[in-house]
Amino acid sequence: MKTFFPKDPGENRQWLLFDAAEKPVGRLAVTIANALRGKDKPDYTPWIDTGAFVVVINASKVKLSGSKEEQKTYERYSRWRGGHTILPASVVRAKNPERIILEAVKGMLPDNKLARGMMRRLRVYPGAEHPHEAQQPVAR
């Protein structure tokens, strides 16, 4: 009996739409990461990328539990002297609300080439509008 290996869907990937309004960041990031990897499908294989395109809307309204709004920090380093920047989550939400979801999902994917391809299929928007209506994303 031969082992079944799913094929890479290529252009025929499914498009999924997630609404981040009033949802906890961690729980939302888990479902997004599973959809990007293809773990929500019965033919999941770890070394073959069978995941979907994911569109996330309302990223600015995502919920941080407890006192994470003031205590959670995001770091950035420019590789120049004095280029280490530490920002609280409240400042990151005001400047770039997509970063909260992007970093949470990136942390839940493996550190390899497949994960970099998965992150390219993730689109995050701060408001309710997105330019992917032509792809007819399925709401999750």
DSSP file with accessible surface (Angstrom, degrees, kcal/mol):
  #  RESIDUE AA STRUCTURE BP1 BP2  ACC     N-H-->O    O-->H-N    N-H-->O    O-->H-N    TCO  KAPPA ALPHA  PHI   PSI    X-CA   Y-CA   Z-CA
    1    1 A M              0   0  238      0, 0.0     2,-0.2     0, 0.0     0, 0.0   0.000 360.0 360.0 360.0 131.9    0.0    0.0    0.0
    2    2 A K        -     0   0  199      1,-0.1     2,-0.3     0, 0.0     0, 0.0  -0.593 360.0-115.4 -88.2 147.5    1.4    3.4   -1.0
    3    3 A T        -     0   0  108     -2,-0.2     2,-0.4     1,-0.1    -1,-0.1  -0.632  30.0-124.1 -79.6 135.6    1.5    6.4    1.3
    4    4 A F        -     0   0  147     -2,-0.3    -1,-0.1     0, 0.0     0, 0.0  -0.657  26.0-173.7 -84.1 128.6   -0.6    9.3    0.3
    5    5 A F        -     0   0  110     -2,-0.4     2,-0.0    40,-0.0    40,-0.0  -0.987  21.2-132.0-119.6 122.0    1.1   12.7   -0.1
    6    6 A P        -     0   0    7      0, 0.0     2,-0.2     0, 0.0    39,-0.0  -0.363  22.8-120.0 -69.7 152.6   -1.0   15.7   -0.9
    7    7 A K        -     0   0  180      1,-0.1    41,-0.0    43,-0.1     3,-0.0  -0.618  30.1 -98.2 -90.6 152.8    0.0   18.0   -3.7
    8    8 A D        -     0   0   95     -2,-0.2    42,-0.1     1,-0.2    -1,-0.1  -0.548  31.1-144.1 -66.8 121.7    0.8   21.7   -3.2
    9    9 A P    >   -     0   0   37      0, 0.0     3,-2.1     0, 0.0     2,-0.2   0.736  28.9-179.9 -68.1 -18.3   -2.4   23.4   -4.2
   10   10 A G  G >   +     0   0   33      1,-0.3     3,-0.7     2,-0.2    -3,-0.0  -0.368  69.5   0.4  61.9-119.9   -0.5   26.4   -5.8
   11   11 A E  G 3  S+     0   0  179      1,-0.2    -1,-0.3    -2,-0.2     0, 0.0   0.629 123.4  73.2 -77.6 -14.3   -3.0   28.9   -7.2
   12   12 A N  G <   +     0   0  145     -3,-2.1    -1,-0.2     2,-0.0    -2,-0.2   0.085  67.7 136.5 -91.2  26.0   -6.0   26.9   -6.1
   13   13 A R    <   -     0   0   27     -3,-0.7     2,-0.1     1,-0.1    39,-0.1  -0.404  57.9-110.6 -72.4 151.0   -5.7   27.7   -2.4
   14   14 A Q        -     0   0   87     37,-0.1    39,-2.7    -2,-0.1     2,-0.5  -0.448  23.8-135.6 -77.1 150.5   -8.7   28.6   -0.4
   15   15 A W  E     -a   53   0A  37    121,-0.2   123,-2.7   120,-0.2     2,-0.4  -0.943  21.5-168.4-109.8 127.2   -9.2   32.2    0.9
   16   16 A L  E     -ab  54 138A   1     37,-2.7    39,-2.8    -2,-0.5     2,-0.5  -0.909   9.3-151.1-117.7 145.7  -10.3   32.6    4.5
   17   17 A L  E     -ab  55 139A  30    121,-2.9   123,-2.8    -2,-0.4     2,-0.4  -0.962  11.2-171.3-119.6 123.5  -11.5   35.8    6.3
   18   18 A F  E     -a   56   0A   9     37,-3.1    39,-2.5    -2,-0.5     2,-0.6  -0.952  13.6-148.7-114.4 135.2  -11.0   36.3   10.0
   19   19 A D  E     -a   57   0A  67    121,-0.5    39,-0.2    -2,-0.4    37,-0.1  -0.905   8.9-170.4-102.7 119.3  -12.6   39.1   12.0
   20   20 A A    >   +     0   0    0     37,-2.6     3,-1.6    -2,-0.6    43,-0.3   0.436  37.6 132.9 -90.9   2.1  -10.3   40.1   14.9
   21   21 A A  T 3  S-     0   0   29      1,-0.3    41,-0.2    36,-0.2    38,-0.1  -0.341  85.6 -13.2 -63.4 123.7  -12.8   42.5   16.6
   22   22 A E  T 3  S+     0   0  137     39,-2.3    -1,-0.3     1,-0.2    40,-0.2   0.753 102.6 128.5  58.2  31.3  -12.9   41.7   20.4
   23   23 A K    <   -     0   0   79     -3,-1.6    40,-2.3    38,-0.2    -1,-0.2  -0.921  66.9-104.6-113.0 142.1  -11.1   38.4   20.1
   24   24 A P  B  >  -d   63   0B  44      0, 0.0     4,-2.1     0, 0.0     5,-0.2  -0.389  27.2-129.1 -63.9 141.1   -8.1   37.5   22.3
   25   25 A V  H  > S+     0   0   19     38,-1.6     4,-2.7     1,-0.2     5,-0.2   0.910 102.4  49.0 -60.5 -46.5   -4.8   37.7   20.3
   26   26 A G  H  > S+     0   0   38      1,-0.2     4,-1.9     2,-0.2    -1,-0.2   0.923 112.3  46.0 -64.4 -44.8   -3.5   34.3   21.3
   27   27 A R  H  > S+     0   0  196      1,-0.2     4,-1.5     2,-0.2    -1,-0.2   0.891 115.1  47.9 -67.6 -37.4   -6.6   32.3   20.5
   28   28 A L  H  X S+     0   0    7     -4,-2.1     4,-2.2     1,-0.2    -2,-0.2   0.922 109.5  53.3 -66.7 -41.8   -7.0   34.1   17.2
   29   29 A A  H  X S+     0   0    2     -4,-2.7     4,-2.7    -5,-0.2    -2,-0.2   0.850 105.0  55.3 -64.5 -34.1   -3.4   33.6   16.3
   30   30 A V  H  X S+     0   0   65     -4,-1.9     4,-2.4     2,-0.2    -1,-0.2   0.944 110.1  44.5 -64.1 -46.0   -3.7   29.8   16.9
   31   31 A T  H  X S+     0   0   67     -4,-1.5     4,-1.8     1,-0.2    -2,-0.2   0.888 114.9  49.1 -68.7 -35.2   -6.6   29.5   14.4
   32   32 A I  H  X S+     0   0    0     -4,-2.2     4,-2.4     2,-0.2    -2,-0.2   0.931 111.5  48.7 -66.9 -45.7   -4.8   31.7   11.9
   33   33 A A  H  X S+     0   0    3     -4,-2.7     4,-2.1     1,-0.2     6,-0.2   0.903 110.8  51.0 -62.4 -39.3   -1.6   29.7   12.2
   34   34 A N  H  X>S+     0   0   58     -4,-2.4     5,-1.8     1,-0.2     4,-1.4   0.889 111.0  48.2 -65.3 -38.3   -3.5   26.4   11.8
   35   35 A A  H  <5S+     0   0    1     -4,-1.8    17,-2.1     2,-0.2    -2,-0.2   0.887 111.3  50.3 -69.0 -38.1   -5.2   27.7    8.7
   36   36 A L  H  <5S+     0   0    0     -4,-2.4    15,-0.4    15,-0.2    -2,-0.2   0.871 115.4  42.8 -66.7 -36.3   -1.9   28.9    7.2
   37   37 A R  H  <5S-     0   0   49     -4,-2.1    13,-0.8    -5,-0.2     8,-0.3   0.711 110.5-119.6 -80.7 -23.4   -0.2   25.5    7.8
   38   38 A G  T ><5 +     0   0    0     -4,-1.4     3,-1.6    -5,-0.2    -3,-0.2   0.614  69.6 136.4  90.9  15.6   -3.2   23.4    6.6
   39   39 A K  T 3 < +     0   0   99     -5,-1.8    -4,-0.2     1,-0.3     5,-0.1   0.654  63.8  65.8 -72.3 -12.1   -3.7   21.7   10.0
   40   40 A D  T 3  S+     0   0   63     -6,-0.8    -1,-0.3    -9,-0.1    -5,-0.1   0.401  90.5  81.7 -88.3   5.6   -7.4   22.2    9.7
   41   41 A K  S X  S-     0   0   52     -3,-1.6     3,-1.1     1,-0.1     9,-0.0  -0.796  82.1-127.3-109.3 152.4   -7.6   19.9    6.7
   42   42 A P  T 3  S+     0   0  142      0, 0.0    -1,-0.1     0, 0.0    -3,-0.0   0.742 106.6  57.7 -71.7 -19.1   -7.7   16.1    6.8
   43   43 A D  T 3  S+     0   0   60     -5,-0.1     2,-0.1     7,-0.1    -4,-0.1   0.000  75.5 153.6-100.5  33.1   -4.7   15.7    4.4
   44   44 A Y    <   +     0   0   64     -3,-1.1    -6,-0.1    -5,-0.1    -5,-0.1  -0.351  16.9 177.7 -64.3 131.8   -2.3   17.7    6.6
   45   45 A T    >   -     0   0   15      3,-0.5     3,-1.4    -8,-0.3     5,-0.2  -0.989  27.3-139.4-134.0 127.7    1.4   16.8    6.1
   46   46 A P  T 3  S+     0   0   66      0, 0.0    -1,-0.1     0, 0.0    -7,-0.0   0.822 100.0  44.6 -60.8 -32.4    4.0   18.8    8.0
   47   47 A W  T 3  S+     0   0  163      2,-0.0     2,-0.4     1,-0.0    67,-0.0   0.406 103.6  71.0 -97.6   4.1    6.5   19.1    5.2
   48   48 A I  S <  S-     0   0   35     -3,-1.4     2,-1.1   -11,-0.1    -3,-0.5  -0.984  79.6-132.6-120.9 129.5    4.1   20.0    2.4
   49   49 A D        +     0   0   16     -2,-0.4   -11,-0.1     1,-0.2   -12,-0.1  -0.678  43.3 150.7 -85.0 100.6    2.5   23.5    2.5
   50   50 A T        +     0   0    4     -2,-1.1    -1,-0.2   -13,-0.8   -12,-0.2   0.147  32.2 126.0-113.8  17.4   -1.3   22.9    1.9
   51   51 A G        -     0   0    0    -15,-0.4   -15,-0.2   -14,-0.2     2,-0.2  -0.029  53.6-113.8 -75.1 178.2   -2.5   25.9    3.8
   52   52 A A        -     0   0    1    -17,-2.1     2,-0.3   -39,-0.1   -37,-0.2  -0.554  27.7 -96.3-107.2 167.6   -4.9   28.7    2.7
   53   53 A F  E     -a   15   0A  36    -39,-2.7   -37,-2.7    -2,-0.2     2,-0.4  -0.707  43.6-153.8 -77.8 139.3   -4.6   32.4    2.1
   54   54 A V  E     -ac  16 122A   0     67,-2.1    69,-2.8    -2,-0.3     2,-0.5  -0.977  14.0-169.4-125.4 130.2   -5.7   34.3    5.2
   55   55 A V  E     -ac  17 123A   0    -39,-2.8   -37,-3.1    -2,-0.4     2,-0.5  -0.975   7.8-165.9-115.6 126.1   -7.2   37.8    5.4
   56   56 A V  E     -ac  18 124A   0     67,-3.1    69,-2.7    -2,-0.5     2,-0.3  -0.959   6.7-172.3-114.9 127.4   -7.6   39.4    8.9
   57   57 A I  E     +a   19   0A  18    -39,-2.5   -37,-2.6    -2,-0.5    71,-0.2  -0.750  61.3  31.4-114.6 164.3   -9.8   42.5    9.3
   58   58 A N    >   +     0   0   13     69,-2.4     3,-1.3    -2,-0.3    -1,-0.2   0.862  63.3 157.7  59.3  43.0  -10.3   44.8   12.3
   59   59 A A  G >   +     0   0    0     66,-2.0     3,-1.2    68,-0.3    68,-0.1   0.794  67.3  62.3 -66.9 -25.7   -6.8   44.2   13.7
   60   60 A S  G 3  S+     0   0   46     66,-1.2    -1,-0.3     1,-0.2    67,-0.1   0.690 100.8  53.7 -74.4 -14.4   -6.9   47.5   15.6
   61   61 A K  G <  S+     0   0  112     -3,-1.3   -39,-2.3    65,-0.3    -1,-0.2   0.247  77.6 130.7-103.1  13.1   -9.9   46.1   17.7
   62   62 A V    <   -     0   0    2     -3,-1.2     2,-0.4   -41,-0.2   -41,-0.1  -0.327  57.4-119.5 -68.4 150.6   -8.1   43.0   18.8
   63   63 A K  B     -d   24   0B  96    -40,-2.3   -38,-1.6   -43,-0.3     2,-0.5  -0.781  18.9-162.6-101.0 133.1   -8.3   42.3   22.6
   64   64 A L        -     0   0   24     -2,-0.4     5,-0.2   -40,-0.2     2,-0.1  -0.962  24.9-131.4-108.2 126.7   -5.4   42.0   24.9
   65   65 A S    >   -     0   0   59     -2,-0.5     3,-1.5     3,-0.1     4,-0.1  -0.362  62.0 -11.3 -80.5 155.8   -6.3   40.3   28.2
   66   66 A G  T 3  S-     0   0   79      1,-0.2     3,-0.4     2,-0.1    -2,-0.1  -0.264 123.4 -29.7  63.3-137.8   -5.4   41.5   31.7
   67   67 A S  T >> S+     0   0   52      1,-0.2     4,-2.1     2,-0.1     3,-0.9   0.006  97.8 117.9-103.3  27.9   -2.9   44.4   31.9
   68   68 A K  H <>  +     0   0   97     -3,-1.5     4,-1.7     1,-0.2    21,-0.4   0.745  60.6  73.7 -67.6 -23.5   -1.0   43.4   28.7
   69   69 A E  H 34 S+     0   0   45     -3,-0.4    21,-1.5    -5,-0.2    -1,-0.2   0.881 115.0  21.5 -58.3 -35.2   -1.9   46.7   27.0
   70   70 A E  H <4 S+     0   0  131     -3,-0.9    -2,-0.2    19,-0.2    -1,-0.2   0.756 130.6  43.0-100.6 -31.1    0.6   48.5   29.3
   71   71 A Q  H  < S+     0   0  145     -4,-2.1    -3,-0.2    17,-0.1     2,-0.2   0.801  89.2  88.5 -93.1 -30.2    3.0   45.7   30.3
   72   72 A K     <  -     0   0   87     -4,-1.7    17,-2.0    -5,-0.2     2,-0.3  -0.496  62.4-161.4 -72.5 137.0    3.5   43.7   27.1
   73   73 A T  E     -E   88   0C  70     15,-0.2     2,-0.4    -2,-0.2    -2,-0.0  -0.887  14.6-151.8-122.2 152.0    6.4   45.0   25.0
   74   74 A Y  E     -E   87   0C  10     13,-3.0    13,-2.7    -2,-0.3     2,-0.3  -0.984  18.3-153.5-120.3 129.9    7.5   44.7   21.4
   75   75 A E  E     +E   86   0C 114     -2,-0.4     2,-0.3    11,-0.2    11,-0.2  -0.788  13.7 179.6-108.6 150.4   11.3   44.9   20.6
   76   76 A R  E     -E   85   0C 131      9,-2.2     9,-3.1    -2,-0.3     2,-0.4  -0.992   7.3-165.5-144.3 143.4   13.0   46.0   17.4
   77   77 A Y  E     -E   84   0C 136     -2,-0.3     7,-0.2     7,-0.2    -2,-0.0  -0.983  10.9-167.8-136.8 125.3   16.7   46.2   16.7
   78   78 A S        -     0   0   65      5,-1.4     3,-0.1    -2,-0.4     6,-0.1   0.470  44.4-118.6 -89.0  -3.3   18.1   48.1   13.6
   79   79 A R  S    S+     0   0  216      1,-0.3     2,-0.3     4,-0.1     5,-0.1   0.618  81.2 111.7  70.1  14.4   21.6   46.6   14.1
   80   80 A W  S >  S-     0   0  200      1,-0.0     3,-2.2     3,-0.0    -1,-0.3  -0.807  85.0 -84.3-107.2 160.1   23.0   50.1   14.6
   81   81 A R  T 3  S+     0   0  247     -2,-0.3    -1,-0.0     1,-0.3     0, 0.0  -0.416 119.2  10.7 -62.3 129.8   24.4   51.4   17.8
   82   82 A G  T 3  S+     0   0   84     -2,-0.1    -1,-0.3     1,-0.1    -5,-0.0   0.617  93.6 122.8  76.7  12.9   21.5   52.7   19.9
   83   83 A G    <   +     0   0   13     -3,-2.2    -5,-1.4     2,-0.1     2,-0.7   0.232  32.5 115.0 -94.1  14.9   19.0   51.1   17.5
   84   84 A H  E     -E   77   0C  97     -7,-0.2     2,-0.4    -6,-0.1    -7,-0.2  -0.771  45.2-174.6 -88.8 117.0   17.3   48.9   20.2
   85   85 A T  E     -E   76   0C  45     -9,-3.1    -9,-2.2    -2,-0.7     2,-0.5  -0.941  11.9-170.3-117.7 131.6   13.7   50.0   20.5
   86   86 A I  E     -E   75   0C  90     -2,-0.4   -11,-0.2   -11,-0.2    -2,-0.0  -0.986  11.3-179.3-120.7 122.1   11.2   48.7   23.1
   87   87 A L  E     -E   74   0C  26    -13,-2.7   -13,-3.0    -2,-0.5     2,-0.1  -0.959  24.6-123.8-122.9 139.0    7.6   49.8   22.7
   88   88 A P  E >>  -E   73   0C  45      0, 0.0     4,-2.0     0, 0.0     3,-0.6  -0.365  33.1-107.8 -72.9 161.5    4.6   48.9   24.9
   89   89 A A  H 3> S+     0   0    0    -17,-2.0     4,-2.6   -21,-0.4     5,-0.2   0.824 117.1  61.1 -62.6 -30.0    1.6   47.3   23.2
   90   90 A S  H 3> S+     0   0   50    -21,-1.5     4,-1.6   -18,-0.2    -1,-0.2   0.904 107.2  44.6 -65.2 -38.1   -0.5   50.5   23.5
   91   91 A V  H <> S+     0   0   49     -3,-0.6     4,-2.6     2,-0.2     5,-0.3   0.907 113.0  50.8 -71.7 -40.1    2.0   52.4   21.3
   92   92 A V  H  X S+     0   0    3     -4,-2.0     4,-2.8     1,-0.2     7,-0.2   0.913 109.0  52.0 -64.1 -39.6    2.2   49.5   18.8
   93   93 A R  H  < S+     0   0   47     -4,-2.6    -1,-0.2     1,-0.2    -2,-0.2   0.898 112.7  45.6 -64.2 -36.7   -1.6   49.4   18.6
   94   94 A A  H  < S+     0   0   87     -4,-1.6    -2,-0.2    -5,-0.2    -1,-0.2   0.910 124.0  31.7 -73.0 -41.1   -1.7   53.2   17.9
   95   95 A K  H  < S+     0   0  159     -4,-2.6    -2,-0.2     1,-0.2    -3,-0.2   0.917 140.2   1.1 -83.7 -48.8    1.1   53.2   15.3
   96   96 A N    ><  +     0   0   70     -4,-2.8     3,-1.5    -5,-0.3     4,-0.5  -0.632  59.5 176.3-146.3  80.1    0.9   49.8   13.6
   97   97 A P  T >> S+     0   0   14      0, 0.0     4,-0.7     0, 0.0     3,-0.7   0.752  78.1  67.5 -65.7 -19.6   -2.0   47.6   14.9
   98   98 A E  H 3> S+     0   0   44      1,-0.2     4,-2.5     2,-0.2     3,-0.2   0.815  87.4  69.2 -67.0 -27.3   -1.2   44.8   12.3
   99   99 A R  H <> S+     0   0   31     -3,-1.5     4,-2.6    -7,-0.2     5,-0.3   0.830  89.9  60.9 -63.2 -32.4    2.1   44.1   14.0
  100  100 A I  H <> S+     0   0    0     -3,-0.7     4,-1.5    -4,-0.5    -1,-0.2   0.948 112.7  36.4 -61.2 -46.8    0.3   42.6   17.1
  101  101 A I  H  X S+     0   0    3     -4,-0.7     4,-2.6    -3,-0.2     5,-0.3   0.914 115.3  55.0 -73.8 -40.5   -1.3   39.9   15.0
  102  102 A L  H  X S+     0   0   60     -4,-2.5     4,-2.4     1,-0.2    -2,-0.2   0.926 111.3  43.8 -60.1 -44.8    1.7   39.4   12.7
  103  103 A E  H  X S+     0   0   79     -4,-2.6     4,-1.8     2,-0.2    -1,-0.2   0.866 112.7  52.4 -71.0 -34.2    4.1   38.7   15.5
  104  104 A A  H  X S+     0   0   26     -4,-1.5     4,-0.6    -5,-0.3    -2,-0.2   0.930 114.0  42.7 -66.3 -42.4    1.7   36.5   17.4
  105  105 A V  H >< S+     0   0    0     -4,-2.6     3,-1.2     1,-0.2     4,-0.4   0.920 111.4  54.7 -70.1 -41.1    1.1   34.3   14.3
  106  106 A K  H >< S+     0   0  130     -4,-2.4     3,-1.1    -5,-0.3    -1,-0.2   0.881 104.7  55.0 -61.2 -36.0    4.8   34.3   13.4
  107  107 A G  H 3< S+     0   0   67     -4,-1.8    -1,-0.3     1,-0.2    -2,-0.2   0.700 105.8  52.7 -69.3 -19.3    5.7   33.0   16.8
  108  108 A M  T << S+     0   0   79     -3,-1.2    -1,-0.2    -4,-0.6    -2,-0.2   0.414  97.4  78.8 -97.8   1.0    3.3   30.0   16.3
  109  109 A L  S <  S-     0   0   10     -3,-1.1   -75,-0.0    -4,-0.4   -76,-0.0  -0.745  91.1 -97.1-102.5 157.1    4.8   28.9   13.0
  110  110 A P        -     0   0   40      0, 0.0     2,-1.3     0, 0.0    -1,-0.1  -0.272  35.2-111.5 -68.2 159.1    8.0   26.8   12.7
  111  111 A D  S    S+     0   0  155      4,-0.1     2,-0.3    -4,-0.1    -4,-0.0  -0.640  79.4  93.1 -93.4  79.0   11.2   28.6   11.9
  112  112 A N  S  > S-     0   0   67     -2,-1.3     4,-1.4     1,-0.0     3,-0.1  -0.891  90.9 -81.8-153.0-176.2   11.9   27.4    8.4
  113  113 A K  H  > S+     0   0  168     -2,-0.3     4,-1.8     1,-0.2     5,-0.2   0.837 122.0  58.5 -66.3 -34.6   11.3   28.2    4.7
  114  114 A L  H  > S+     0   0   50      1,-0.2     4,-2.0     2,-0.2    -1,-0.2   0.918 104.7  51.1 -61.0 -40.6    7.8   26.9    4.7
  115  115 A A  H  > S+     0   0    8      1,-0.2     4,-2.4     2,-0.2    -1,-0.2   0.869 105.6  55.0 -67.4 -34.7    6.8   29.3    7.5
  116  116 A R  H  X S+     0   0  136     -4,-1.4     4,-1.2     1,-0.2    -1,-0.2   0.902 109.1  48.2 -65.6 -36.7    8.2   32.2    5.5
  117  117 A G  H  X S+     0   0   15     -4,-1.8     4,-0.6     1,-0.2    -2,-0.2   0.871 110.2  52.4 -67.8 -35.0    6.0   31.3    2.6
  118  118 A M  H >< S+     0   0    5     -4,-2.0     3,-1.1     1,-0.2    -2,-0.2   0.902 105.2  54.2 -66.9 -40.3    3.0   31.0    4.9
  119  119 A M  H >< S+     0   0   42     -4,-2.4     3,-1.2     1,-0.3    -1,-0.2   0.813 101.1  60.1 -66.1 -27.3    3.6   34.4    6.3
  120  120 A R  H 3< S+     0   0  181     -4,-1.2    -1,-0.3     1,-0.2    -2,-0.2   0.721 101.4  55.2 -70.7 -19.4    3.5   35.8    2.8
  121  121 A R  T << S+     0   0   18     -3,-1.1   -67,-2.1    -4,-0.6     2,-0.5   0.372  88.8  94.9 -91.9   2.8    0.0   34.5    2.4
  122  122 A L  E <   -c   54   0A  12     -3,-1.2     2,-0.5   -69,-0.2   -67,-0.2  -0.857  53.0-173.8 -98.8 124.9   -1.2   36.4    5.5
  123  123 A R  E     -c   55   0A  79    -69,-2.8   -67,-3.1    -2,-0.5     2,-0.4  -0.982   2.4-171.9-119.5 124.9   -2.9   39.8    4.9
  124  124 A V  E     -c   56   0A  18     -2,-0.5   -67,-0.2   -69,-0.2   -26,-0.1  -0.966   2.3-174.9-121.9 132.6   -3.8   41.9    8.0
  125  125 A Y        -     0   0   55    -69,-2.7   -66,-2.0    -2,-0.4   -65,-0.2  -0.979  23.9-142.9-128.2 138.5   -5.8   45.1    7.8
  126  126 A P  S    S+     0   0   49      0, 0.0   -66,-1.2     0, 0.0   -65,-0.3   0.815  84.0  43.1 -71.6 -28.1   -6.6   47.5   10.7
  127  127 A G  S    S-     0   0   27      2,-0.3   -69,-2.4   -69,-0.2   -68,-0.3  -0.289  96.7 -94.9-105.9-168.4  -10.1   48.3    9.5
  128  128 A A  S    S+     0   0   52    -71,-0.2     2,-0.3   -70,-0.1   -71,-0.1   0.610  95.3  87.7 -86.4 -11.2  -13.1   46.4    8.2
  129  129 A E        +     0   0  153      2,-0.0    -2,-0.3   -72,-0.0   -71,-0.1  -0.672  49.6 170.4 -91.9 145.2  -12.3   47.0    4.5
  130  130 A H        -     0   0   20     -2,-0.3     3,-0.4   -73,-0.1   -73,-0.0  -0.988  36.9-130.1-148.0 152.0   -9.9   44.8    2.5
  131  131 A P  S    S+     0   0   95      0, 0.0     3,-0.3     0, 0.0    -2,-0.0   0.140  86.3  88.6 -90.2  24.1   -9.1   44.6   -1.3
  132  132 A H    >   +     0   0   20      1,-0.2     3,-0.7     2,-0.1     4,-0.3  -0.023  42.0 116.0-113.5  30.7   -9.6   40.9   -1.6
  133  133 A E  G >  S+     0   0  127     -3,-0.4     3,-1.4     1,-0.2    -1,-0.2   0.825  70.8  64.1 -66.4 -30.3  -13.4   40.7   -2.4
  134  134 A A  G 3  S+     0   0   90     -3,-0.3    -1,-0.2     1,-0.3    -2,-0.1   0.806  97.7  55.5 -64.9 -26.7  -12.6   39.3   -5.9
  135  135 A Q  G <  S-     0   0   80     -3,-0.7    -1,-0.3  -121,-0.0  -120,-0.2   0.545 103.2-135.9 -83.0  -6.2  -11.1   36.1   -4.2
  136  136 A Q    <   -     0   0  160     -3,-1.4  -121,-0.2    -4,-0.3    -3,-0.1   0.958  22.4-151.4  51.9  64.6  -14.4   35.6   -2.3
  137  137 A P        -     0   0   22      0, 0.0     2,-0.5     0, 0.0  -121,-0.3  -0.383   9.9-125.0 -67.6 143.7  -12.9   34.7    1.1
  138  138 A V  E     -b   16   0A  73   -123,-2.7  -121,-2.9    -2,-0.1     2,-0.1  -0.768  26.0-121.1 -90.3 127.1  -14.9   32.4    3.3
  139  139 A A  E      b   17   0A  76     -2,-0.5  -121,-0.2  -123,-0.2    -1,-0.0  -0.445 360.0 360.0 -70.7 137.2  -15.6   33.9    6.8
  140  140 A R              0   0  132   -123,-2.8  -121,-0.5    -2,-0.1    -1,-0.0  -0.920 360.0 360.0-121.4 360.0  -14.3   31.9    9.8
